[in-house]
Amino acid sequence: MLLFVIYLWLLWWAIAFFPVKWVSVKKLPAIAMTIAPFILYNPDRYFLYNKERLIKHEMRHIQQQRMLSPAIMLILYLAFSIILFVFYLAKYHSLKYAFMKCYRENPFEVDARKYERPI
């Protein structure tokens, strides 16, 4: 069983290095989301974000997933989100604000936002 899990993990990591494919998903709750090698985007909300910045932001997430492996990044992303959510919920006593802050302050998102800016 452990070998099977390791095999799936390595396979998913190898697939992350395939060429990036943008996929339109109408019911996506976010503007865009990356699951290497796919970048899912909502065509109804896509125009809300500067196209060049969005491409840079999502491509940084692709790079992060290629460095860490998609599975490890997903686990770390969720772990950071949960820890930050609990921290901000305790600090501000607001579900909405805690949710917004845990997304904005997640280290992967902070790193990706740095790459949005022009050099």
N, CA, C and O atoms as CSV, one atom per row, in Angstrom:
chain,resi,resn,atom,element,x,y,z
A,1,MET,N,N,0.826,-1.201,0.000
A,1,MET,CA,C,0.000,0.000,0.000
A,1,MET,C,C,0.870,1.264,0.000
A,1,MET,O,O,0.611,2.211,-0.743
A,2,LEU,N,N,1.899,1.259,0.843
A,2,LEU,CA,C,2.791,2.409,0.907
A,2,LEU,C,C,3.491,2.641,-0.432
A,2,LEU,O,O,3.636,3.782,-0.870
A,3,LEU,N,N,3.919,1.572,-1.071
A,3,LEU,CA,C,4.557,1.699,-2.385
A,3,LEU,C,C,3.596,2.287,-3.413
A,3,LEU,O,O,4.007,3.074,-4.266
A,4,PHE,N,N,2.340,1.917,-3.341
A,4,PHE,CA,C,1.331,2.450,-4.252
A,4,PHE,C,C,1.152,3.947,-4.040
A,4,PHE,O,O,1.050,4.701,-5.008
A,5,VAL,N,N,1.113,4.380,-2.792
A,5,VAL,CA,C,0.976,5.809,-2.473
A,5,VAL,C,C,2.200,6.571,-2.975
A,5,VAL,O,O,2.067,7.649,-3.555
A,6,ILE,N,N,3.383,6.017,-2.755
A,6,ILE,CA,C,4.618,6.659,-3.234
A,6,ILE,C,C,4.616,6.734,-4.761
A,6,ILE,O,O,5.020,7.744,-5.337
A,7,TYR,N,N,4.167,5.679,-5.404
A,7,TYR,CA,C,4.083,5.656,-6.863
A,7,TYR,C,C,3.131,6.748,-7.374
A,7,TYR,O,O,3.466,7.467,-8.316
A,8,LEU,N,N,1.960,6.874,-6.763
A,8,LEU,CA,C,1.000,7.914,-7.169
A,8,LEU,C,C,1.570,9.311,-6.947
A,8,LEU,O,O,1.405,10.202,-7.780
A,9,TRP,N,N,2.243,9.488,-5.811
A,9,TRP,CA,C,2.835,10.783,-5.502
A,9,TRP,C,C,3.893,11.154,-6.546
A,9,TRP,O,O,3.908,12.282,-7.038
A,10,LEU,N,N,4.774,10.213,-6.882
A,10,LEU,CA,C,5.806,10.472,-7.893
A,10,LEU,C,C,5.207,10.699,-9.277
A,10,LEU,O,O,5.697,11.530,-10.043
A,11,LEU,N,N,4.158,9.967,-9.592
A,11,LEU,CA,C,3.476,10.142,-10.877
A,11,LEU,C,C,2.868,11.536,-10.975
A,11,LEU,O,O,3.016,12.209,-11.995
A,12,TRP,N,N,2.178,11.976,-9.908
A,12,TRP,CA,C,1.575,13.318,-9.906
A,12,TRP,C,C,2.655,14.381,-10.019
A,12,TRP,O,O,2.470,15.383,-10.709
A,13,TRP,N,N,3.791,14.168,-9.341
A,13,TRP,CA,C,4.887,15.124,-9.423
A,13,TRP,C,C,5.442,15.176,-10.844
A,13,TRP,O,O,5.733,16.262,-11.345
A,14,ALA,N,N,5.596,14.038,-11.500
A,14,ALA,CA,C,6.079,13.997,-12.882
A,14,ALA,C,C,5.106,14.700,-13.821
A,14,ALA,O,O,5.531,15.411,-14.731
A,15,ILE,N,N,3.812,14.511,-13.612
A,15,ILE,CA,C,2.796,15.153,-14.447
A,15,ILE,C,C,2.851,16.677,-14.299
A,15,ILE,O,O,2.490,17.400,-15.228
A,16,ALA,N,N,3.296,17.165,-13.152
A,16,ALA,CA,C,3.403,18.612,-12.922
A,16,ALA,C,C,4.361,19.278,-13.909
A,16,ALA,O,O,4.277,20.486,-14.129
A,17,PHE,N,N,5.262,18.509,-14.502
A,17,PHE,CA,C,6.238,19.064,-15.439
A,17,PHE,C,C,5.748,19.041,-16.888
A,17,PHE,O,O,6.476,19.460,-17.788
A,18,PHE,N,N,4.536,18.561,-17.122
A,18,PHE,CA,C,3.944,18.630,-18.460
A,18,PHE,C,C,3.699,20.104,-18.804
A,18,PHE,O,O,3.668,20.941,-17.902
A,19,PRO,N,N,3.523,20.439,-20.088
A,19,PRO,CA,C,3.221,21.821,-20.456
A,19,PRO,C,C,1.938,22.305,-19.781
A,19,PRO,O,O,0.985,21.545,-19.615
A,20,VAL,N,N,1.931,23.577,-19.396
A,20,VAL,CA,C,0.794,24.174,-18.691
A,20,VAL,C,C,-0.405,24.282,-19.626
A,20,VAL,O,O,-0.266,24.666,-20.787
A,21,LYS,N,N,-1.571,23.944,-19.113
A,21,LYS,CA,C,-2.820,24.002,-19.880
A,21,LYS,C,C,-3.837,24.821,-19.087
A,21,LYS,O,O,-4.132,24.506,-17.934
A,22,TRP,N,N,-4.371,25.875,-19.710
A,22,TRP,CA,C,-5.409,26.696,-19.089
A,22,TRP,C,C,-6.766,26.074,-19.399
A,22,TRP,O,O,-7.067,25.787,-20.557
A,23,VAL,N,N,-7.585,25.866,-18.372
A,23,VAL,CA,C,-8.876,25.203,-18.522
A,23,VAL,C,C,-9.967,26.118,-17.959
A,23,VAL,O,O,-9.883,26.566,-16.816
A,24,SER,N,N,-10.983,26.387,-18.769
A,24,SER,CA,C,-12.108,27.213,-18.344
A,24,SER,C,C,-13.100,26.370,-17.541
A,24,SER,O,O,-13.555,25.322,-17.998
A,25,VAL,N,N,-13.429,26.849,-16.328
A,25,VAL,CA,C,-14.391,26.158,-15.455
A,25,VAL,C,C,-15.382,27.199,-14.948
A,25,VAL,O,O,-15.031,28.041,-14.120
A,26,LYS,N,N,-16.618,27.147,-15.440
A,26,LYS,CA,C,-17.607,28.173,-15.108
A,26,LYS,C,C,-17.990,28.223,-13.629
A,26,LYS,O,O,-18.264,29.304,-13.106
A,27,LYS,N,N,-18.016,27.086,-12.952
A,27,LYS,CA,C,-18.483,27.060,-11.562
A,27,LYS,C,C,-17.351,27.164,-10.543
A,27,LYS,O,O,-17.553,26.855,-9.369
A,28,LEU,N,N,-16.183,27.587,-10.966
A,28,LEU,CA,C,-15.052,27.757,-10.062
A,28,LEU,C,C,-15.327,28.948,-9.144
A,28,LEU,O,O,-15.634,30.031,-9.642
A,29,PRO,N,N,-15.228,28.785,-7.823
A,29,PRO,CA,C,-15.545,29.894,-6.919
A,29,PRO,C,C,-14.490,31.008,-6.913
A,29,PRO,O,O,-14.770,32.121,-6.467
A,30,ALA,N,N,-13.290,30.715,-7.400
A,30,ALA,CA,C,-12.215,31.703,-7.440
A,30,ALA,C,C,-12.014,32.199,-8.867
A,30,ALA,O,O,-12.614,31.668,-9.802
A,31,ILE,N,N,-11.184,33.201,-9.033
A,31,ILE,CA,C,-10.845,33.680,-10.373
A,31,ILE,C,C,-10.019,32.620,-11.087
A,31,ILE,O,O,-10.250,32.325,-12.260
A,32,ALA,N,N,-9.045,32.045,-10.366
A,32,ALA,CA,C,-8.207,30.985,-10.943
A,32,ALA,C,C,-7.665,30.104,-9.825
A,32,ALA,O,O,-7.608,30.497,-8.660
A,33,MET,N,N,-7.268,28.896,-10.223
A,33,MET,CA,C,-6.738,27.928,-9.268
A,33,MET,C,C,-5.768,27.020,-10.024
A,33,MET,O,O,-6.030,26.646,-11.167
A,34,THR,N,N,-4.667,26.672,-9.397
A,34,THR,CA,C,-3.641,25.875,-10.064
A,34,THR,C,C,-3.535,24.493,-9.446
A,34,THR,O,O,-3.375,24.350,-8.234
A,35,ILE,N,N,-3.624,23.492,-10.283
A,35,ILE,CA,C,-3.322,22.106,-9.927
A,35,ILE,C,C,-2.433,21.618,-11.067
A,35,ILE,O,O,-2.920,21.161,-12.101
A,36,ALA,N,N,-1.124,21.723,-10.862
A,36,ALA,CA,C,-0.162,21.471,-11.940
A,36,ALA,C,C,-0.465,20.166,-12.661
A,36,ALA,O,O,-0.764,19.153,-12.027
A,37,PRO,N,N,-0.387,20.193,-13.980
A,37,PRO,CA,C,-0.016,21.252,-14.911
A,37,PRO,C,C,-1.211,22.078,-15.410
A,37,PRO,O,O,-1.112,22.742,-16.441
A,38,PHE,N,N,-2.321,22.041,-14.698
A,38,PHE,CA,C,-3.525,22.754,-15.142
A,38,PHE,C,C,-3.731,24.024,-14.336
A,38,PHE,O,O,-3.525,24.056,-13.123
A,39,ILE,N,N,-4.145,25.076,-15.046
A,39,ILE,CA,C,-4.586,26.296,-14.388
A,39,ILE,C,C,-6.066,26.431,-14.736
A,39,ILE,O,O,-6.434,26.666,-15.887
A,40,LEU,N,N,-6.884,26.281,-13.732
A,40,LEU,CA,C,-8.333,26.390,-13.911
A,40,LEU,C,C,-8.717,27.849,-13.699
A,40,LEU,O,O,-8.254,28.484,-12.751
A,41,TYR,N,N,-9.558,28.380,-14.574
A,41,TYR,CA,C,-9.990,29.769,-14.402
A,41,TYR,C,C,-11.473,29.887,-14.699
A,41,TYR,O,O,-12.036,29.127,-15.487
A,42,ASN,N,N,-12.087,30.857,-14.047
A,42,ASN,CA,C,-13.506,31.123,-14.223
A,42,ASN,C,C,-13.657,32.223,-15.275
A,42,ASN,O,O,-13.262,33.362,-15.026
A,43,PRO,N,N,-14.216,31.909,-16.440
A,43,PRO,CA,C,-14.321,32.922,-17.499
A,43,PRO,C,C,-15.239,34.087,-17.128
A,43,PRO,O,O,-15.107,35.175,-17.689
A,44,ASP,N,N,-16.160,33.877,-16.197
A,44,ASP,CA,C,-17.060,34.948,-15.778
A,44,ASP,C,C,-16.385,35.934,-14.827
A,44,ASP,O,O,-16.838,37.071,-14.687
A,45,ARG,N,N,-15.309,35.506,-14.177
A,45,ARG,CA,C,-14.614,36.370,-13.219
A,45,ARG,C,C,-13.206,36.731,-13.675
A,45,ARG,O,O,-12.537,37.547,-13.042
A,46,TYR,N,N,-12.760,36.136,-14.754
A,46,TYR,CA,C,-11.400,36.290,-15.271
A,46,TYR,C,C,-11.055,37.754,-15.553
A,46,TYR,O,O,-9.920,38.180,-15.338
A,47,PHE,N,N,-12.025,38.514,-16.030
A,47,PHE,CA,C,-11.796,39.918,-16.404
A,47,PHE,C,C,-11.573,40.811,-15.182
A,47,PHE,O,O,-11.141,41.954,-15.336
A,48,LEU,N,N,-11.857,40.321,-13.978
A,48,LEU,CA,C,-11.696,41.126,-12.770
A,48,LEU,C,C,-10.224,41.346,-12.409
A,48,LEU,O,O,-9.904,42.217,-11.599
A,49,TYR,N,N,-9.360,40.578,-12.992
A,49,TYR,CA,C,-7.939,40.610,-12.658
A,49,TYR,C,C,-7.151,40.964,-13.911
A,49,TYR,O,O,-7.521,40.545,-15.008
A,50,ASN,N,N,-6.091,41.712,-13.771
A,50,ASN,CA,C,-5.225,42.034,-14.890
A,50,ASN,C,C,-4.646,40.734,-15.448
A,50,ASN,O,O,-4.060,39.947,-14.705
A,51,LYS,N,N,-4.810,40.506,-16.755
A,51,LYS,CA,C,-4.433,39.233,-17.367
A,51,LYS,C,C,-2.951,38.906,-17.162
A,51,LYS,O,O,-2.610,37.775,-16.817
A,52,GLU,N,N,-2.077,39.879,-17.371
A,52,GLU,CA,C,-0.641,39.638,-17.226
A,52,GLU,C,C,-0.285,39.273,-15.787
A,52,GLU,O,O,0.515,38.367,-15.553
A,53,ARG,N,N,-0.883,39.979,-14.821
A,53,ARG,CA,C,-0.630,39.676,-13.403
A,53,ARG,C,C,-1.144,38.293,-13.039
A,53,ARG,O,O,-0.487,37.559,-12.302
A,54,LEU,N,N,-2.316,37.935,-13.552
A,54,LEU,CA,C,-2.895,36.622,-13.252
A,54,LEU,C,C,-2.010,35.500,-13.804
A,54,LEU,O,O,-1.786,34.494,-13.131
A,55,ILE,N,N,-1.516,35.676,-15.017
A,55,ILE,CA,C,-0.644,34.667,-15.615
A,55,ILE,C,C,0.623,34.501,-14.779
A,55,ILE,O,O,1.035,33.376,-14.499
A,56,LYS,N,N,1.246,35.617,-14.378
A,56,LYS,CA,C,2.459,35.546,-13.554
A,56,LYS,C,C,2.169,34.875,-12.212
A,56,LYS,O,O,2.953,34.052,-11.738
A,57,HIS,N,N,1.038,35.235,-11.605
A,57,HIS,CA,C,0.659,34.688,-10.298
A,57,HIS,C,C,0.468,33.167,-10.388
A,57,HIS,O,O,1.027,32.419,-9.585
A,58,GLU,N,N,-0.308,32.726,-11.348
A,58,GLU,CA,C,-0.587,31.290,-11.470
A,58,GLU,C,C,0.643,30.505,-11.929
A,58,GLU,O,O,0.824,29.357,-11.524
A,59,MET,N,N,1.484,31.105,-12.762
A,59,MET,CA,C,2.711,30.424,-13.173
A,59,MET,C,C,3.669,30.260,-11.987
A,59,MET,O,O,4.434,29.297,-11.933
A,60,ARG,N,N,3.625,31.189,-11.051
A,60,ARG,CA,C,4.441,31.031,-9.840
A,60,ARG,C,C,3.934,29.829,-9.032
A,60,ARG,O,O,4.733,29.076,-8.476
A,61,HIS,N,N,2.616,29.648,-8.967
A,61,HIS,CA,C,2.079,28.471,-8.278
A,61,HIS,C,C,2.517,27.177,-8.986
A,61,HIS,O,O,2.787,26.169,-8.333
A,62,ILE,N,N,2.585,27.213,-10.312
A,62,ILE,CA,C,3.088,26.041,-11.056
A,62,ILE,C,C,4.536,25.763,-10.636
A,62,ILE,O,O,4.896,24.612,-10.388
A,63,GLN,N,N,5.370,26.811,-10.556
A,63,GLN,CA,C,6.761,26.641,-10.139
A,63,GLN,C,C,6.844,26.090,-8.716
A,63,GLN,O,O,7.662,25.217,-8.429
A,64,GLN,N,N,5.993,26.606,-7.829
A,64,GLN,CA,C,5.988,26.116,-6.449
A,64,GLN,C,C,5.652,24.622,-6.412
A,64,GLN,O,O,6.285,23.855,-5.687
A,65,GLN,N,N,4.659,24.221,-7.196
A,65,GLN,CA,C,4.251,22.817,-7.202
A,65,GLN,C,C,5.322,21.934,-7.834
A,65,GLN,O,O,5.492,20.783,-7.433
A,66,ARG,N,N,6.031,22.454,-8.801
A,66,ARG,CA,C,7.118,21.677,-9.406
A,66,ARG,C,C,8.285,21.530,-8.443
A,66,ARG,O,O,8.979,20.514,-8.475
A,67,MET,N,N,8.519,22.519,-7.588
A,67,MET,CA,C,9.602,22.422,-6.606
A,67,MET,C,C,9.255,21.468,-5.467
A,67,MET,O,O,10.073,20.639,-5.067
A,68,LEU,N,N,8.040,21.593,-4.953
A,68,LEU,CA,C,7.660,20.840,-3.755
A,68,LEU,C,C,6.907,19.553,-4.035
A,68,LEU,O,O,6.813,18.690,-3.162
A,69,SER,N,N,6.384,19.412,-5.204
A,69,SER,CA,C,5.440,18.378,-5.636
A,69,SER,C,C,4.039,18.875,-5.314
A,69,SER,O,O,3.827,19.483,-4.265
A,70,PRO,N,N,3.082,18.627,-6.199
A,70,PRO,CA,C,1.724,19.123,-5.964
A,70,PRO,C,C,1.123,18.621,-4.651
A,70,PRO,O,O,0.435,19.373,-3.960
A,71,ALA,N,N,1.375,17.366,-4.305
A,71,ALA,CA,C,0.782,16.808,-3.084
A,71,ALA,C,C,1.338,17.485,-1.834
A,71,ALA,O,O,0.576,17.837,-0.933
A,72,ILE,N,N,2.651,17.671,-1.769
A,72,ILE,CA,C,3.267,18.316,-0.605
A,72,ILE,C,C,2.809,19.764,-0.507
A,72,ILE,O,O,2.519,20.251,0.586
A,73,MET,N,N,2.741,20.460,-1.652
A,73,MET,CA,C,2.295,21.846,-1.609
A,73,MET,C,C,0.851,21.936,-1.142
A,73,MET,O,O,0.510,22.822,-0.360
A,74,LEU,N,N,0.012,21.043,-1.604
A,74,LEU,CA,C,-1.387,21.040,-1.179
A,74,LEU,C,C,-1.494,20.841,0.329
A,74,LEU,O,O,-2.254,21.541,0.998
A,75,ILE,N,N,-0.742,19.900,0.858
A,75,ILE,CA,C,-0.763,19.647,2.306
A,75,ILE,C,C,-0.267,20.874,3.076
A,75,ILE,O,O,-0.889,21.281,4.057
A,76,LEU,N,N,0.848,21.463,2.636
A,76,LEU,CA,C,1.374,22.651,3.305
A,76,LEU,C,C,0.441,23.848,3.173
A,76,LEU,O,O,0.254,24.602,4.128
A,77,TYR,N,N,-0.142,24.022,1.992
A,77,TYR,CA,C,-1.074,25.128,1.759
A,77,TYR,C,C,-2.261,25.025,2.715
A,77,TYR,O,O,-2.649,26.010,3.343
A,78,LEU,N,N,-2.829,23.836,2.819
A,78,LEU,CA,C,-3.964,23.642,3.721
A,78,LEU,C,C,-3.553,23.799,5.179
A,78,LEU,O,O,-4.294,24.379,5.972
A,79,ALA,N,N,-2.381,23.289,5.538
A,79,ALA,CA,C,-1.900,23.419,6.915
A,79,ALA,C,C,-1.711,24.887,7.291
A,79,ALA,O,O,-2.164,25.322,8.350
A,80,PHE,N,N,-1.034,25.658,6.415
A,80,PHE,CA,C,-0.862,27.091,6.672
A,80,PHE,C,C,-2.215,27.790,6.767
A,80,PHE,O,O,-2.419,28.635,7.637
A,81,SER,N,N,-3.128,27.441,5.881
A,81,SER,CA,C,-4.451,28.075,5.877
A,81,SER,C,C,-5.205,27.803,7.172
A,81,SER,O,O,-5.800,28.717,7.743
A,82,ILE,N,N,-5.187,26.577,7.636
A,82,ILE,CA,C,-5.898,26.220,8.873
A,82,ILE,C,C,-5.278,26.925,10.080
A,82,ILE,O,O,-5.991,27.480,10.916
A,83,ILE,N,N,-3.949,26.898,10.162
A,83,ILE,CA,C,-3.266,27.551,11.285
A,83,ILE,C,C,-3.554,29.051,11.284
A,83,ILE,O,O,-3.879,29.624,12.324
A,84,LEU,N,N,-3.434,29.685,10.122
A,84,LEU,CA,C,-3.694,31.128,10.037
A,84,LEU,C,C,-5.159,31.450,10.310
A,84,LEU,O,O,-5.462,32.460,10.945
A,85,PHE,N,N,-6.073,30.597,9.836
A,85,PHE,CA,C,-7.500,30.820,10.084
A,85,PHE,C,C,-7.802,30.792,11.579
A,85,PHE,O,O,-8.492,31.673,12.091
A,86,VAL,N,N,-7.293,29.795,12.270
A,86,VAL,CA,C,-7.525,29.691,13.717
A,86,VAL,C,C,-6.905,30.893,14.437
A,86,VAL,O,O,-7.519,31.460,15.341
A,87,PHE,N,N,-5.699,31.276,14.038
A,87,PHE,CA,C,-5.039,32.435,14.649
A,87,PHE,C,C,-5.860,33.708,14.460
A,87,PHE,O,O,-6.120,34.429,15.423
A,88,TYR,N,N,-6.271,33.987,13.216
A,88,TYR,CA,C,-7.012,35.223,12.952
A,88,TYR,C,C,-8.435,35.173,13.503
A,88,TYR,O,O,-8.991,36.213,13.855
A,89,LEU,N,N,-9.027,34.000,13.585
A,89,LEU,CA,C,-10.347,33.875,14.198
A,89,LEU,C,C,-10.253,34.194,15.689
A,89,LEU,O,O,-11.114,34.888,16.229
A,90,ALA,N,N,-9.222,33.694,16.350
A,90,ALA,CA,C,-9.024,33.993,17.769
A,90,ALA,C,C,-8.707,35.473,17.983
A,90,ALA,O,O,-9.120,36.071,18.977
A,91,LYS,N,N,-7.976,36.047,17.045
A,91,LYS,CA,C,-7.564,37.451,17.201
A,91,LYS,C,C,-8.693,38.432,16.905
A,91,LYS,O,O,-8.866,39.406,17.638
A,92,TYR,N,N,-9.475,38.192,15.832
A,92,TYR,CA,C,-10.471,39.168,15.389
A,92,TYR,C,C,-11.923,38.739,15.624
A,92,TYR,O,O,-12.821,39.571,15.494
A,93,HIS,N,N,-12.184,37.482,15.962
A,93,HIS,CA,C,-13.543,36.976,16.230
A,93,HIS,C,C,-14.510,37.225,15.074
A,93,HIS,O,O,-15.685,37.521,15.290
A,94,SER,N,N,-14.007,37.104,13.854
A,94,SER,CA,C,-14.831,37.294,12.657
A,94,SER,C,C,-14.480,36.207,11.644
A,94,SER,O,O,-13.341,36.119,11.187
A,95,LEU,N,N,-15.468,35.382,11.297
A,95,LEU,CA,C,-15.223,34.305,10.324
A,95,LEU,C,C,-14.788,34.856,8.975
A,95,LEU,O,O,-13.826,34.377,8.375
A,96,LYS,N,N,-15.510,35.869,8.504
A,96,LYS,CA,C,-15.229,36.443,7.185
A,96,LYS,C,C,-13.817,37.050,7.138
A,96,LYS,O,O,-13.067,36.820,6.189
A,97,TYR,N,N,-13.473,37.814,8.159
A,97,TYR,CA,C,-12.169,38.461,8.184
A,97,TYR,C,C,-11.053,37.423,8.334
A,97,TYR,O,O,-10.010,37.532,7.689
A,98,ALA,N,N,-11.275,36.420,9.187
A,98,ALA,CA,C,-10.270,35.370,9.386
A,98,ALA,C,C,-10.039,34.598,8.091
A,98,ALA,O,O,-8.901,34.278,7.749
A,99,PHE,N,N,-11.119,34.300,7.374
A,99,PHE,CA,C,-10.993,33.587,6.102
A,99,PHE,C,C,-10.210,34.416,5.088
A,99,PHE,O,O,-9.323,33.904,4.406
A,100,MET,N,N,-10.547,35.698,4.996
A,100,MET,CA,C,-9.868,36.588,4.053
A,100,MET,C,C,-8.375,36.714,4.409
A,100,MET,O,O,-7.515,36.637,3.532
A,101,LYS,N,N,-8.080,36.908,5.703
A,101,LYS,CA,C,-6.697,37.074,6.132
A,101,LYS,C,C,-5.879,35.786,5.943
A,101,LYS,O,O,-4.710,35.848,5.562
A,102,CYS,N,N,-6.493,34.613,6.210
A,102,CYS,CA,C,-5.712,33.372,6.083
A,102,CYS,C,C,-5.348,33.119,4.626
A,102,CYS,O,O,-4.309,32.522,4.344
A,103,TYR,N,N,-6.191,33.564,3.698
A,103,TYR,CA,C,-5.852,33.449,2.273
A,103,TYR,C,C,-4.754,34.451,1.907
A,103,TYR,O,O,-3.762,34.090,1.275
A,104,ARG,N,N,-4.939,35.697,2.303
A,104,ARG,CA,C,-3.990,36.749,1.924
A,104,ARG,C,C,-2.602,36.541,2.537
A,104,ARG,O,O,-1.594,36.893,1.924
A,105,GLU,N,N,-2.549,35.971,3.738
A,105,GLU,CA,C,-1.282,35.827,4.451
A,105,GLU,C,C,-0.629,34.459,4.272
A,105,GLU,O,O,0.440,34.214,4.831
A,106,ASN,N,N,-1.251,33.567,3.504
A,106,ASN,CA,C,-0.652,32.257,3.258
A,106,ASN,C,C,0.681,32.464,2.540
A,106,ASN,O,O,0.722,33.174,1.535
A,107,PRO,N,N,1.772,31.865,3.026
A,107,PRO,CA,C,3.098,32.102,2.425
A,107,PRO,C,C,3.168,31.821,0.921
A,107,PRO,O,O,3.914,32.494,0.209
A,108,PHE,N,N,2.412,30.847,0.430
A,108,PHE,CA,C,2.422,30.563,-1.011
A,108,PHE,C,C,1.768,31.698,-1.802
A,108,PHE,O,O,2.215,32.036,-2.898
A,109,GLU,N,N,0.715,32.278,-1.243
A,109,GLU,CA,C,0.050,33.400,-1.912
A,109,GLU,C,C,0.905,34.660,-1.844
A,109,GLU,O,O,0.983,35.415,-2.813
A,110,VAL,N,N,1.535,34.882,-0.720
A,110,VAL,CA,C,2.416,36.052,-0.580
A,110,VAL,C,C,3.545,35.967,-1.610
A,110,VAL,O,O,3.869,36.955,-2.270
A,111,ASP,N,N,4.139,34.778,-1.740
A,111,ASP,CA,C,5.207,34.571,-2.717
A,111,ASP,C,C,4.701,34.784,-4.143
A,111,ASP,O,O,5.378,35.426,-4.946
A,112,ALA,N,N,3.543,34.265,-4.462
A,112,ALA,CA,C,2.993,34.403,-5.823
A,112,ALA,C,C,2.663,35.863,-6.126
A,112,ALA,O,O,2.827,36.303,-7.264
A,113,ARG,N,N,2.203,36.618,-5.137
A,113,ARG,CA,C,1.900,38.032,-5.377
A,113,ARG,C,C,3.163,38.836,-5.657
A,113,ARG,O,O,3.113,39.825,-6.388
A,114,LYS,N,N,4.294,38.428,-5.089
A,114,LYS,CA,C,5.569,39.111,-5.377
A,114,LYS,C,C,5.916,39.003,-6.855
A,114,LYS,O,O,6.512,39.919,-7.422
A,115,TYR,N,N,5.547,37.888,-7.484
A,115,TYR,CA,C,5.879,37.657,-8.892
A,115,TYR,C,C,4.896,38.338,-9.844
A,115,TYR,O,O,5.123,38.349,-11.054
A,116,GLU,N,N,3.823,38.897,-9.323
A,116,GLU,CA,C,2.855,39.602,-10.174
A,116,GLU,C,C,3.403,40.928,-10.657
A,116,GLU,O,O,3.086,41.386,-11.755
A,117,ARG,N,N,4.216,41.529,-9.836
A,117,ARG,CA,C,4.672,42.878,-10.130
A,117,ARG,C,C,5.670,42.888,-11.289
A,117,ARG,O,O,6.460,41.956,-11.444
A,118,PRO,N,N,5.630,43.939,-12.096
A,118,PRO,CA,C,6.610,44.047,-13.180
A,118,PRO,C,C,8.014,44.229,-12.612
A,118,PRO,O,O,8.199,44.822,-11.549
A,119,ILE,N,N,8.990,43.710,-13.339
A,119,ILE,CA,C,10.386,43.797,-12.871
A,119,ILE,C,C,10.995,45.104,-13.307
A,119,ILE,O,O,12.160,45.370,-13.013
